[in-house]
Amino acid sequence: MACKRGRPAKGAGQRSEQISEFDCPFWITELGARFDRGEGAFLDTAAIIPNLDLVITSDTAMAHLAGATAIRA
């Protein structure tokens, strides 16, 4: 899943095209503009993390949240 917040980066439409053309054995889901908005923002992220196999991030807040919500299988 692509958990992006804030304004779309320059070339974001191009990135979406590249993601849809990416041929790989897994899927990438872009969660869209309504993800993590409004009151309780970041709760959406916390809710999906336990359902992921892997979190790759450059954001330390996301890394800490992933560590805090990790559920061992």
N, C-alpha and C positions, 0 to 999 in steps of 0.2 A: 504494500500500500504506500502510496506517496502522500505523506502527511505534511502538506505545505500550508503555512499560515501567512497572512498579510497580503500585500499587493502582488499580483503576478509579476514575475521577473520578466525583463526584456527577453523576448523570444520564447515565452512560455507556451504559446500555441505551437511553435515548432517542436518544443520538447514533448508535448502531447502526441504529436504526429510520430516522433521517433519512438515513444513508448509503445504506441499501437503497432508499429512495424517491427518491433523487437521480437525476434523469434527465439523463445526460450521455453524450458519445460515448466515454468510457473507463470502465474499472472500477476500483473501489476494493476492495482486499482487506485485511481486518483479519486480522493474523497470529495473534492469540490469546494466551492466557496462557502457553503453553509457549515462546513466541518469546524468544530471548536469555536463557534461564535456565540456572542451574548453572555448572559449570566451563566456561570459555571464553566466557562471556557477552560479547556484542558481536560475536562472530564471525559469528553469523547475519546481523546487520545488514551487516557488511562483505561477506558473500557475496552479498547481494541487490542492493547498490548498483550494481554494473556492469550489471545488467539493467534498471535504471530509466531512463526518459527525462529525468526531472527530480526533484530533491529539494527540497522546501520544508520548512524547519524553523526553529524558534525556539531549538533546542538547538545551542550552538556545538560540542559534541563531535561531533554528527552532521554538521554542516557541514564540520568538519575531516576527518572520516573520509571523507565524500563526495569532498572535494578530493584526498585521498591515494589513493583507490582508483579515481579516474576513469580510464576507458579510452576513448580517442578512437575514434570510428567511422570 
